[in-house]
Amino acid sequence: MITVSIIEDDKNYREGLEDFINASDEFRVLQSYPSGEIALPHIIENPPAIAVVDIKLPGMTGVELIRQVKLKRPEIQCMVCSFYDDNEIVFNALRNGASGYILKDSLATEIIDSLKELYDGGAPMSRYIARKVISAFQEKTELPTLSELTARENEILHLLATGLVIKEAAAKINLSAHTVTKHLKNIYIKLHVNNRIEAVNKLNQR
């Protein structure tokens, strides 16, 4: 049997996952945990084949848990199962080692199919998540970039170029307005400009 550990703080959802995973022919729940802090030492000591991880956990986030698991036990396959579908959260999870990302409104059969796909070397994603990933990739490849700027600075400049104010741009990428303002000052220095209009003009000239 293929072993699965579940890290999910919603008791009812966690128990539901346990029931239908254990009812499958191929998978068995090794253990389930309500938080990353409780789960991490046990998972490292007694690793499952697959870890199913919620993103919004009390204390340690699911992304941080995945990062630490992959550092210490890279053979464990991590799949996010979450309500959260924000671009930055999705990409952070994938960058930090998640090999799959499905939404909690997936059917039980879809979750089992995703576990099979993951175990077989695939990268299962809910259709909505897959569309977001493809769309974001296509948008990023079409946008001009300035070599003088970091990826984050280019991202902020593109958002401001659409007419967003600093607070709105910050909300889009899960940063504080203060952090975005600091990035903006760095952008002005690197581009030798004095304001947003001049910076955007340089971007549009590429």
N, C-alpha and C positions, 0 to 999 in steps of 0.2 A: 504493500500500500504506500502511496505517496503522502508524506506527512505535510501538514499545514499548520502554521501558527497564526492566530488572529489577534490583532491589536486594535481594539475598538472600545470606546468608552460608553457607548449606548448599550446597556445591558440587554435590552430586548432584541436589538439588531444583532448583537454579538451571539446571543443564544440561537437566534434564527439561522445565522450563518453556520454555526456548529451543527445544527440539526440536519440541514440539507447537504452539507459537505460530508458528514458522517454517513448519510443515507446513500451516497454515491458508491459506485463500484470500485473507484480508483483512489479515492482520497480519504484520509483520516485526520481529524484534528488532533494534533499533538498536545497543544495547550492554547488557551486564550487568555488575554490580559486586558485590563482596563486602561493601561497607560504605558508609555514608552519607558519610563523609569523602571517600572516593575518588569517589563518584558525583556529589556536589553540583556541583563546578565544571564537570564535563563536561555534566551535564544542563542547567545554566544556559547554557552556551556552545552546545550542540548539542541543543536540546530535542526530546524525543519528543512524540507526541500523548498517550501514556498512560505513567505510571510505575506499575509493580507493586512494592509495597514491603512487605517483612517488617517486623514490629514490633520484635522482639528482635534488634537488630543489635549487633555489637561497637562500643563507643564511642557515637557518635551514635545515638539511638533512631530508629525509623521514624517516630514521631510528630513528632519535631523535624525530621527530614529533610523530611517533608511540609509542615510549617509554613514552612520556609525556601524550599522550592520554590514554594509558592503565593504567598509574598511577592514573589519575584523573577520568577517565570514563572507568573502566575495562569491562563494558558490551558492549562497542562498538567493533565490529569485524573489524579488519584492514586487508586489502588485498593489497599487493604491485602489481602495474602494471608498469613495467619498461623495458627499453631496456637492463639494466645491469644484467649480469648473472654470475659475478665473485663469486667464492665460498665464500669468506670472506663477501661480501656484502649480499649474500643470507642468510648466517648463522647469521649475525648480525641482519638482519631484523627479522628472526624467533626467535632469542634469546630475542629480545626486544618487542615481542608481536604480530608480524604479524602472522595471521592464514592461510594465503594463499599467493602465489607468482606466478604471471603469467607474461608472456612477452607481450610487446606491439604489437608484430606481430600476436597475437591471433585474430581469427575471432570474429566478434561481437557476434555471437551465443555462442562461447566458453566463452566469458567474462560473458554473461548473465547466462550461465550454471554454471560458477564458483561462481557467486554471490548467486545463488540458493543453491549450495553445501555448501558454507560458512554459509549461514543463517540457513541451516538445521543441522549445527554442524560439517561439514566436513572441510577438509584442502586442498582446491583446489590448484594444482600446474600445470603449463605447463609441458608437458611430459619431455622436456629437463631439466627443473629444478628438477623434481622428480628424474630423472636418476642421476643427479649430487649429489643430497642429498644422495641417496642410495649408490652411488659409494664412496663418501667421508666417509660415515659411515662404509662401509665395509673395506676401507683402514685403517681407524683409529683403527678398532677392531683387525686388523691383525698386526699392528705395535707394536713392543716392546716398553715399556716406562720405564723410570727410575724414581723410586719413590722419589728420591732426588730433582727432577726438577718439576717446574710448568708445566701446560699443554702447555703454550706458549713456554717455554724453550725446552720441548720435541719436539714441532713442529719445532722449529728453528734447533735443532740438527738433526732431520730427514731430513730436507731440505739440510743442509750442508753435510750430509752423502751421498746424491745423487750426490755430486760433484759441487753443485751450489756455487758461490762465494757470499760474504755477500750482495752485491748490488742486485744480482739476487734473493736471498732468501727474501730480504726485499720487493722487488717488488711483489713477490708471495703472501705475506700476508699483503700488504698495510701498511708497516711500513717504517720508514726511515732507512737508513744504519746505522746511529748513534745509533738508538734504538736497532737494531739487535746486533750491536757491544757490547752495554752495557749488553744485555741479555747473549751474548757469554762469557763475562767476569764473569758473575754470574755462568754460567754453569761450567767454569773451576774451580772456587772456590769451588762450591758444590761437584764436582766430584774429586777434588784434582788432577787435571791434568794441564798440561802446554800448550797444543795445541789441535787443532781440531782432529788430528789423534788419540791421546790418548782418547779424549772424544768419538769419533765414535767407537773406539775399545771397550770401556765400554758398549756402546749401543749394539753392536753386540754380546756381551757376554751374554746378557739377553735372 
